Amino acid sequence: MQWSKQNKLAESLICPSLKERLRFHSTNYNKTYDNVGRCWITVDKVEIFNACTMTWVKTYYGLANEIREANNCLDYTDPSQKKGYYGAYDSADAIVREKGIHSQGEFEAALKEWTSLSIEDSFASDNPLIRAFAMVDRRLGKRRLQQIVLTDSEHPLVRALYQLRCDAEGLS
């Protein structure tokens, strides 16, 4: 689906108290390899979240290389190092997710999936971006919003959008 249509659909799901304040954005940089870009969220025209593919790539591959060097698994053709070499990618992926760094593709896929899920499925999702989008969903009522208890390990975007929604609804 084209970004403009996807964005319009996503913004139609935003609760009335944030309808004019919260916006989703996406851009592609034409002079980059594969026209990669970034997505971001603004509240009152101030950026609160950024999902940049270039930042993700740099962090992910940098961590994978550091892990391979630390484990001395630098040669993927050596059978004794092969498992450690490729395992570094899994470790790097876990670290990048823990840091809350996302790519443009992850953001757009999560936004698309959120628009097709029920509010219950959005809250139950393993994807922190989908759970974050659910916090500003118009299908989430005030009573259920008050009952939400966030853990300390929750993604920073989930916490930020939860707090934004509570403030917009006048809840403590």
GULOTOR-700322 format. One record per residue (C-alpha): chain; residue number from 0; residue in one letter; x, y, z. Coordinates in Angstrom, 1 decimal, m for minus. Each point is the difference from the previous one (the first is absolute). Example, Ala and Ser with C-alpha at 12.3 -4.5 7.8 and 13.67 -1.06 7.14 Angstrom:
BEGIN
+---+-----+---+--------+--------+--------+
! c !   k ! r !     c1 !     c2 !     c3 !
+---+-----+---+--------+--------+--------+
! A !   0 ! A !   12.3 !   m4.5 !    7.8 !
! A !   1 ! S !    1.4 !    3.4 !   m0.7 !
+---+-----+---+--------+--------+--------+
END
This chain:
BEGIN
+---+-----+---+--------+--------+--------+
! c !   k ! r !     c1 !     c2 !     c3 !
+---+-----+---+--------+--------+--------+
! A !   0 ! M !    0.0 !    0.0 !    0.0 !
! A !   1 ! Q !    1.2 !    3.5 !   m0.8 !
! A !   2 ! W !    1.3 !    2.0 !    3.0 !
! A !   3 ! S !   m2.6 !    2.8 !   m0.4 !
! A !   4 ! K !   m2.9 !   m2.5 !    0.2 !
! A !   5 ! Q !    1.6 !   m2.0 !    2.8 !
! A !   6 ! N !    0.6 !    3.2 !    2.0 !
! A !   7 ! K !   m3.5 !    1.2 !   m0.6 !
! A !   8 ! L !   m1.4 !   m3.3 !    1.3 !
! A !   9 ! A !    2.3 !    0.0 !    3.0 !
! A !  10 ! E !   m0.9 !    3.6 !    0.9 !
! A !  11 ! S !   m3.7 !   m0.8 !   m0.2 !
! A !  12 ! L !    0.6 !   m2.4 !    2.9 !
! A !  13 ! I !    1.5 !    2.7 !    2.3 !
! A !  14 ! C !   m2.2 !    1.0 !    2.9 !
! A !  15 ! P !   m1.9 !    3.3 !   m0.2 !
! A !  16 ! S !    2.0 !    1.6 !    2.8 !
! A !  17 ! L !    3.2 !   m0.4 !   m2.1 !
! A !  18 ! K !   m1.4 !    0.2 !   m3.5 !
! A !  19 ! E !    1.5 !    3.4 !   m0.9 !
! A !  20 ! R !    3.1 !   m0.4 !    2.1 !
! A !  21 ! L !    1.5 !   m3.4 !   m0.9 !
! A !  22 ! R !    1.5 !   m0.6 !   m3.5 !
! A !  23 ! F !    1.8 !   m2.9 !   m1.7 !
! A !  24 ! H !    2.6 !    0.9 !   m2.6 !
! A !  25 ! S !    2.2 !   m1.9 !   m2.5 !
! A !  26 ! T !    2.6 !    1.0 !   m2.5 !
! A !  27 ! N !    2.4 !   m1.7 !   m2.4 !
! A !  28 ! Y !    3.4 !    1.4 !   m0.8 !
! A !  29 ! N !    0.5 !   m0.2 !   m3.8 !
! A !  30 ! K !    3.8 !    0.0 !    0.1 !
! A !  31 ! T !    0.4 !   m2.9 !    2.4 !
! A !  32 ! Y !    0.3 !   m3.6 !   m0.9 !
! A !  33 ! D !   m3.4 !   m1.5 !   m0.7 !
! A !  34 ! N !   m1.6 !    3.4 !    0.8 !
! A !  35 ! V !   m0.2 !   m0.8 !    3.7 !
! A !  36 ! G !   m1.3 !    2.6 !    2.4 !
! A !  37 ! R !   m1.6 !    0.6 !    3.3 !
! A !  38 ! C !   m3.3 !    0.2 !    1.8 !
! A !  39 ! W !   m0.8 !    2.2 !    2.9 !
! A !  40 ! I !   m2.9 !    1.0 !    2.3 !
! A !  41 ! T !   m0.7 !    3.6 !    1.0 !
! A !  42 ! V !   m2.2 !    1.4 !    2.7 !
! A !  43 ! D !   m0.8 !    3.7 !   m0.4 !
! A !  44 ! K !    2.6 !    0.1 !   m2.8 !
! A !  45 ! V !    2.8 !   m1.3 !    2.4 !
! A !  46 ! E !    1.7 !   m3.2 !   m0.9 !
! A !  47 ! I !   m0.4 !   m2.6 !    2.8 !
! A !  48 ! F !    1.1 !   m3.2 !   m1.9 !
! A !  49 ! N !    2.3 !   m0.8 !   m2.9 !
! A !  50 ! A !    0.4 !   m3.2 !   m1.9 !
! A !  51 ! C !    2.9 !    0.5 !   m2.4 !
! A !  52 ! T !    1.2 !   m2.9 !   m2.2 !
! A !  53 ! M !    3.5 !    1.4 !   m0.2 !
! A !  54 ! T !    0.4 !    0.3 !    3.8 !
! A !  55 ! W !   m1.4 !   m3.6 !    0.3 !
! A !  56 ! V !    2.4 !   m1.4 !   m2.6 !
! A !  57 ! K !    3.0 !    1.8 !    1.5 !
! A !  58 ! T !   m0.8 !   m1.2 !    3.6 !
! A !  59 ! Y !   m1.0 !   m3.5 !   m1.0 !
! A !  60 ! Y !    3.0 !   m0.8 !   m2.1 !
! A !  61 ! G !    2.4 !    1.8 !    2.3 !
! A !  62 ! L !   m1.2 !   m2.1 !    3.0 !
! A !  63 ! A !    0.2 !   m3.2 !   m2.1 !
! A !  64 ! N !    3.6 !    0.8 !   m0.9 !
! A !  65 ! E !    0.9 !    0.8 !    3.6 !
! A !  66 ! I !   m1.6 !   m3.2 !    1.2 !
! A !  67 ! R !    1.9 !   m2.1 !   m2.6 !
! A !  68 ! E !    3.3 !    1.7 !    1.0 !
! A !  69 ! A !   m0.6 !   m0.6 !    3.7 !
! A !  70 ! N !   m0.8 !   m3.7 !   m0.7 !
! A !  71 ! N !    2.8 !   m0.3 !   m2.5 !
! A !  72 ! C !   m2.4 !   m1.3 !   m2.7 !
! A !  73 ! L !    1.1 !    2.1 !   m3.0 !
! A !  74 ! D !    0.1 !   m2.7 !   m2.7 !
! A !  75 ! Y !   m3.4 !   m1.3 !   m1.1 !
! A !  76 ! T !    1.8 !   m2.6 !   m2.2 !
! A !  77 ! D !    1.6 !   m1.6 !    3.0 !
! A !  78 ! P !   m2.3 !   m2.8 !    1.2 !
! A !  79 ! S !    1.0 !    0.6 !    3.6 !
! A !  80 ! Q !   m0.8 !    3.7 !   m0.2 !
! A !  81 ! K !   m3.1 !   m0.1 !   m2.2 !
! A !  82 ! K !   m2.5 !   m0.3 !    2.9 !
! A !  83 ! G !    1.5 !    2.9 !    1.9 !
! A !  84 ! Y !    0.2 !    2.1 !   m3.2 !
! A !  85 ! Y !   m3.6 !   m0.3 !   m0.8 !
! A !  86 ! G !   m1.1 !   m0.1 !    3.6 !
! A !  87 ! A !    1.3 !    3.6 !    0.3 !
! A !  88 ! Y !   m2.8 !    1.2 !   m2.1 !
! A !  89 ! D !   m2.6 !   m1.5 !    2.4 !
! A !  90 ! S !    1.8 !    1.6 !    2.9 !
! A !  91 ! A !    0.2 !    3.4 !   m1.7 !
! A !  92 ! D !   m3.7 !   m0.2 !   m0.9 !
! A !  93 ! A !   m0.9 !   m0.6 !    3.6 !
! A !  94 ! I !    2.1 !    2.9 !    1.2 !
! A !  95 ! V !   m1.3 !    2.4 !   m2.7 !
! A !  96 ! R !   m3.6 !   m0.9 !    1.0 !
! A !  97 ! E !    0.8 !    0.5 !    3.7 !
! A !  98 ! K !    1.4 !    3.5 !   m0.8 !
! A !  99 ! G !   m3.2 !    0.9 !   m1.9 !
! A ! 100 ! I !    1.6 !    0.6 !   m3.3 !
! A ! 101 ! H !   m2.2 !   m0.7 !   m3.0 !
! A ! 102 ! S !    0.2 !    0.2 !   m3.8 !
! A ! 103 ! Q !   m2.4 !    1.7 !   m2.3 !
! A ! 104 ! G !   m1.3 !   m3.3 !   m1.3 !
! A ! 105 ! E !   m0.7 !   m1.3 !    3.6 !
! A ! 106 ! F !   m2.0 !    3.2 !    0.7 !
! A ! 107 ! E !   m2.0 !   m0.1 !   m3.2 !
! A ! 108 ! A !   m0.7 !   m3.8 !    0.4 !
! A ! 109 ! A !   m1.2 !    0.6 !    3.6 !
! A ! 110 ! L !   m2.2 !    2.9 !   m0.9 !
! A ! 111 ! K !   m1.6 !   m2.1 !   m2.8 !
! A ! 112 ! E !   m0.5 !   m3.0 !    2.3 !
! A ! 113 ! W !   m1.5 !    2.2 !    2.7 !
! A ! 114 ! T !   m2.7 !    1.4 !   m2.3 !
! A ! 115 ! S !   m1.1 !   m3.6 !   m0.8 !
! A ! 116 ! L !    0.0 !   m1.3 !    3.6 !
! A ! 117 ! S !   m2.7 !    0.2 !    2.7 !
! A ! 118 ! I !    0.9 !    2.1 !    3.1 !
! A ! 119 ! E !    0.3 !   m3.3 !    2.0 !
! A ! 120 ! D !    2.4 !   m1.4 !   m2.5 !
! A ! 121 ! S !    2.0 !    3.2 !   m0.1 !
! A ! 122 ! F !    0.5 !   m0.1 !    3.8 !
! A ! 123 ! A !    1.0 !   m3.7 !   m0.2 !
! A ! 124 ! S !    2.5 !    0.6 !   m2.8 !
! A ! 125 ! D !    3.7 !   m0.9 !    0.6 !
! A ! 126 ! N !    0.9 !    3.1 !   m2.1 !
! A ! 127 ! P !    0.6 !    3.0 !    2.3 !
! A ! 128 ! L !   m0.9 !    2.4 !   m2.9 !
! A ! 129 ! I !   m3.5 !   m1.5 !   m0.4 !
! A ! 130 ! R !   m0.5 !    0.2 !    3.8 !
! A ! 131 ! A !    1.1 !    3.6 !   m0.1 !
! A ! 132 ! F !   m2.5 !    0.8 !   m2.8 !
! A ! 133 ! A !   m2.7 !   m1.7 !    2.0 !
! A ! 134 ! M !    0.5 !    2.6 !    2.8 !
! A ! 135 ! V !   m1.4 !    2.8 !   m2.3 !
! A ! 136 ! D !   m2.6 !   m2.2 !   m1.6 !
! A ! 137 ! R !   m3.6 !    1.4 !    0.0 !
! A ! 138 ! R !   m1.3 !   m3.5 !    0.8 !
! A ! 139 ! L !    1.8 !    0.2 !    3.4 !
! A ! 140 ! G !   m2.5 !    1.5 !    2.5 !
! A ! 141 ! K !    0.9 !    2.1 !    3.1 !
! A ! 142 ! R !   m1.0 !   m2.8 !    2.4 !
! A ! 143 ! R !    2.3 !   m2.5 !   m1.6 !
! A ! 144 ! L !    2.7 !    2.6 !   m0.4 !
! A ! 145 ! Q !   m0.1 !    0.6 !    3.8 !
! A ! 146 ! Q !    0.4 !   m3.8 !    0.6 !
! A ! 147 ! I !    3.2 !   m0.3 !   m2.0 !
! A ! 148 ! V !    3.1 !   m0.7 !    2.1 !
! A ! 149 ! L !    3.3 !    0.4 !   m1.8 !
! A ! 150 ! T !    3.1 !   m2.0 !    1.0 !
! A ! 151 ! D !    3.4 !    1.6 !    0.5 !
! A ! 152 ! S !    1.3 !   m1.9 !   m3.0 !
! A ! 153 ! E !   m2.7 !    1.4 !   m2.4 !
! A ! 154 ! H !    1.2 !    1.7 !   m3.1 !
! A ! 155 ! P !    0.6 !    3.8 !    0.3 !
! A ! 156 ! L !   m2.5 !    0.8 !   m2.8 !
! A ! 157 ! V !   m2.7 !   m2.0 !    1.8 !
! A ! 158 ! R !    0.7 !    2.0 !    3.2 !
! A ! 159 ! A !    0.1 !    3.3 !   m1.9 !
! A ! 160 ! L !   m3.3 !   m0.6 !   m1.9 !
! A ! 161 ! Y !   m1.7 !   m1.3 !    3.1 !
! A ! 162 ! Q !    0.9 !    3.1 !    2.0 !
! A ! 163 ! L !   m1.0 !    2.2 !   m2.9 !
! A ! 164 ! R !   m3.4 !   m1.6 !   m0.3 !
! A ! 165 ! C !   m0.6 !    0.2 !    3.8 !
! A ! 166 ! D !    0.9 !    3.7 !    0.0 !
! A ! 167 ! A !   m2.2 !    0.6 !   m3.0 !
! A ! 168 ! E !   m2.9 !   m1.8 !    1.7 !
! A ! 169 ! G !    0.6 !    1.8 !    3.3 !
! A ! 170 ! L !    0.8 !   m3.1 !    1.9 !
! A ! 171 ! S !    2.7 !   m0.2 !    2.7 !
+---+-----+---+--------+--------+--------+
END
